Amino acid sequence: MKVDPKRQISTYTAPRGAFEIVTVPPIRYLMIDGHGDPNERGQYEDALTTLYPVAYNLKFLSKRELDRDYVVPPLEALWWGDDMAAFTTARDKSRWDWTVLSLVPDWIEDAHVDEARATVAGKGGAPRLDVLRVQRLDEGRCVQTLHVGPYDAEGPVLERMHDEFIPAHGLRLTGRHHEIYLSDPRRAAPEKLRTILRQPVVDL
């Protein structure tokens, strides 16, 4: 029986057109850090070229050796910078820092990740394998919403989240802006892209 990890975690759904406050459980991820415009050739493309082969090798290893098959979860990313306006109004992607993420199911051990990494290394073509790591992310309380549309149309939604909803509920931003890409941009039209926008928060 194939398991879909995102269906087992309630915070992988969010309301469209509204904000909600949720508590996100600690989750282990494959992670690769980088900087700069994700639409330009370079670090971001290299990170995905590395992340996906390891994620899929883990899936096949789990099915083959552990008799546990699962759906590879959607791509996720953390985004940050010196000025949050780079995300909301200016959308200056050259100033963005990021970490791409791929969820690792709880039953996968670090030794399995090492085995998958070695398999990918043997095949070549994974340029950022040396900086890939496994790490647990504990975001705790967050505000999130489902955005439907192009990535570049996120700005006004984030402004309302940051400047209206969060302070109105006695909260302030902490941690890093988090996006969960429920749609494949290679297959979905920009106006139909579904992305969960998430922001960790704490009390004022």
C-alpha positions as CSV (number, residue, x, y, z in Angstrom):
1,M,0.0,0.0,0.0
2,K,1.5,3.3,-1.1
3,V,1.4,6.1,1.6
4,D,1.1,9.8,0.8
5,P,3.0,11.6,3.6
6,K,1.3,14.9,2.9
7,R,-2.1,13.4,3.6
8,Q,-1.0,12.3,7.0
9,I,0.0,15.8,8.1
10,S,-3.0,18.2,8.3
11,T,-0.9,21.3,7.7
12,Y,-0.4,20.2,4.1
13,T,-3.8,21.7,3.4
14,A,-4.7,25.4,3.7
15,P,-7.8,27.6,2.9
16,R,-7.9,29.6,-0.3
17,G,-8.6,33.3,0.2
18,A,-8.2,33.2,4.0
19,F,-5.5,32.9,6.6
20,E,-5.4,30.3,9.3
21,I,-3.2,29.8,12.4
22,V,-1.8,26.3,12.7
23,T,0.8,24.3,14.6
24,V,3.2,22.5,12.3
25,P,4.8,19.4,13.7
26,P,8.6,18.9,13.5
27,I,9.4,17.4,10.0
28,R,12.7,16.0,8.7
29,Y,13.8,17.2,5.3
30,L,16.5,16.8,2.7
31,M,17.8,20.4,2.4
32,I,20.1,22.4,0.1
33,D,20.9,26.1,0.7
34,G,21.5,28.8,-1.9
35,H,21.1,32.4,-2.9
36,G,19.8,34.3,-5.9
37,D,17.0,34.3,-8.5
38,P,15.4,30.9,-8.8
39,N,14.5,31.6,-12.4
40,E,18.1,32.0,-13.6
41,R,20.4,29.2,-14.4
42,G,22.7,28.5,-11.4
43,Q,22.4,27.4,-7.8
44,Y,18.7,26.9,-7.7
45,E,18.6,24.7,-10.8
46,D,21.6,22.7,-9.5
47,A,19.9,22.3,-6.2
48,L,16.8,20.7,-7.8
49,T,18.9,18.6,-10.0
50,T,20.5,17.2,-6.9
51,L,17.4,17.0,-4.6
52,Y,15.0,15.1,-6.8
53,P,17.3,12.1,-7.6
54,V,18.1,11.6,-3.9
55,A,14.4,11.9,-3.0
56,Y,13.3,9.4,-5.6
57,N,16.2,7.0,-4.7
58,L,15.0,7.1,-1.1
59,K,11.5,6.2,-2.3
60,F,12.7,3.2,-4.3
61,L,15.0,2.1,-1.4
62,S,12.1,2.2,1.0
63,K,10.0,0.1,-1.3
64,R,12.7,-2.3,-2.1
65,E,14.4,-2.8,1.3
66,L,11.7,-1.7,3.8
67,D,8.6,-2.8,1.9
68,R,7.1,0.6,2.5
69,D,6.2,2.6,-0.7
70,Y,5.2,6.2,-0.6
71,V,4.5,9.2,-2.8
72,V,7.4,11.6,-3.0
73,P,6.1,14.8,-1.3
74,P,5.9,18.1,-3.1
75,L,8.9,20.4,-3.4
76,E,9.1,23.0,-0.6
77,A,11.4,26.0,0.0
78,L,12.3,28.5,2.7
79,W,12.9,32.0,1.5
80,W,14.5,35.0,3.4
81,G,16.6,38.1,3.0
82,D,17.7,41.2,4.8
83,D,14.5,43.0,3.9
84,M,11.1,41.3,3.7
85,A,10.1,43.9,1.1
86,A,12.2,41.9,-1.3
87,F,9.4,39.3,-1.2
88,T,6.3,41.5,-1.0
89,T,6.7,44.7,-2.9
90,A,10.1,44.8,-4.7
91,R,10.1,41.1,-5.5
92,D,13.9,41.5,-6.0
93,K,14.8,37.9,-6.6
94,S,18.5,38.6,-6.8
95,R,18.5,39.4,-3.1
96,W,16.7,36.2,-2.0
97,D,18.3,33.4,0.1
98,W,16.6,30.0,0.1
99,T,16.7,26.4,1.2
100,V,14.9,23.8,-1.0
101,L,13.3,21.0,0.9
102,S,12.0,17.5,0.4
103,L,10.1,15.7,3.2
104,V,11.7,12.5,4.5
105,P,9.2,10.0,6.0
106,D,9.7,9.2,9.7
107,W,10.7,5.6,9.0
108,I,13.7,6.6,6.8
109,E,16.9,6.6,8.8
110,D,20.0,8.6,8.1
111,A,21.8,5.5,6.9
112,H,19.2,5.1,4.2
113,V,19.8,8.7,3.1
114,D,23.6,8.0,3.0
115,E,22.8,4.9,0.8
116,A,20.6,7.0,-1.6
117,R,23.3,9.7,-1.7
118,A,25.9,7.2,-2.7
119,T,23.7,5.8,-5.4
120,V,23.1,9.2,-6.9
121,A,26.8,10.1,-6.6
122,G,27.7,6.9,-8.6
123,K,25.4,8.0,-11.4
124,G,26.8,11.6,-11.6
125,G,24.9,14.7,-12.6
126,A,24.1,15.9,-9.0
127,P,26.2,19.0,-8.7
128,R,25.3,20.0,-5.2
129,L,25.4,16.6,-3.5
130,D,28.2,17.7,-1.2
131,V,26.0,20.3,0.5
132,L,22.8,18.3,0.8
133,R,21.9,17.5,4.4
134,V,19.1,16.0,6.4
135,Q,17.7,18.2,9.2
136,R,14.5,18.5,11.3
137,L,12.6,21.7,10.9
138,D,10.4,22.7,13.9
139,E,8.3,25.7,12.8
140,G,5.6,25.4,15.5
141,R,2.9,28.0,15.3
142,C,2.4,29.5,11.8
143,V,0.0,31.5,9.6
144,Q,-0.7,30.0,6.2
145,T,-3.0,30.3,3.2
146,L,-3.4,28.6,-0.2
147,H,-2.4,30.9,-3.1
148,V,-3.7,30.0,-6.5
149,G,-2.0,31.8,-9.4
150,P,1.5,32.8,-10.6
151,Y,4.3,32.9,-8.1
152,D,4.8,36.6,-8.9
153,A,1.3,37.4,-7.8
154,E,2.1,36.3,-4.2
155,G,3.2,39.8,-3.1
156,P,-0.2,41.3,-2.2
157,V,-1.2,38.1,-0.3
158,L,2.0,38.2,1.7
159,E,1.5,41.9,2.4
160,R,-1.9,41.2,3.9
161,M,-0.6,38.3,5.9
162,H,2.4,40.2,7.3
163,D,0.9,43.7,7.7
164,E,-2.7,43.0,8.6
165,F,-3.6,39.5,9.7
166,I,-0.5,38.7,11.8
167,P,-0.4,41.9,13.9
168,A,-4.2,42.0,14.2
169,H,-3.9,38.6,16.0
170,G,-1.2,39.8,18.4
171,L,1.5,38.0,16.6
172,R,4.8,38.9,14.9
173,L,6.9,37.2,12.2
174,T,9.7,34.8,13.2
175,G,11.6,32.2,11.2
176,R,11.6,32.0,7.4
177,H,8.9,32.4,4.8
178,H,7.9,28.8,3.7
179,E,6.3,27.8,0.4
180,I,4.9,24.3,-0.5
181,Y,4.4,23.8,-4.2
182,L,1.4,21.6,-4.7
183,S,1.5,22.0,-8.5
184,D,4.2,21.2,-11.0
185,P,4.9,24.4,-12.9
186,R,6.0,22.3,-15.9
187,R,2.5,20.9,-16.2
188,A,0.1,23.5,-14.8
189,A,-0.7,26.9,-16.3
190,P,0.5,29.8,-14.1
191,E,-3.0,30.9,-13.2
192,K,-3.7,27.4,-11.8
193,L,-0.5,26.9,-9.7
194,R,-1.4,26.0,-6.1
195,T,1.1,27.1,-3.4
196,I,0.8,27.0,0.4
197,L,2.3,30.2,1.8
198,R,3.4,29.8,5.4
199,Q,5.0,32.2,7.9
200,P,6.1,31.1,11.4
201,V,4.9,33.5,14.2
202,V,5.2,34.2,17.9
203,D,3.3,36.3,20.3
204,L,4.1,40.0,20.4
